[in-house]
Amino acid sequence: MDLCPSVKNILLLDSEGKRIAVKYYSDDWPTNSAKEAFEKAVFAKTQKTNARTEAEIAMFENYVVVYKFVQDLHFYVIGGEDENELILATVLQGLFDAVDILLRGNVDKREALENLDLILLCLDEIVDGGIVLETDANTIASKVASHSIDSGAPLSEQTISQALATAREHLTRSLLK
């Protein structure tokens, strides 16, 4: 048994079961068609449930599936059959809350597609190689926001923290010259 909690994959699907963002951290699904078949099967098993207010937990093909639905998005965190459900649920809640913060409370398919880069960065901040790194939504959102700063944007279009980071970057560059 591994000492660190691990995740097999994280799925973000739309209300029809189609991919928005997915990350696989194990070789249990070697081909893209196997991954898509697994996603369709998980979606088919869970679509009739009411996982809108709280996360639900299910066993599916020897995997623990923790999932939550929000508007037209379906969030899934999947671990091995021996994985702790509470840890997977914490990962799911951290992902959902971070996405909620980054999308400013407007969590739906259109916003998710427009901000896909932020969602993929969230996945990278939460899990690396299947190992859970972070579950605090505020920490995840702040790290993602710091990665996504566009220093080329005019200062009037940047948030205060982005403007300060841009100013710090310019000051550092000028001091190092």
WOHULIN-V831743 format. One record per helix or strand of 3 or more residues. SS is the DSSP state (helix for helix, strand for strand). FROM is the first residue (numbers start at 1). TO is the last residue. If there is no record, write none. Layout:
{{SS:FROM:TO} {SS:FROM:TO}}
This chain:
{{strand:9:14} {strand:19:24} {helix:32:46} {strand:56:60} {strand:63:70} {strand:73:80} {helix:85:102} {helix:109:114} {helix:116:126} {helix:137:147} {helix:155:157} {helix:160:176}}
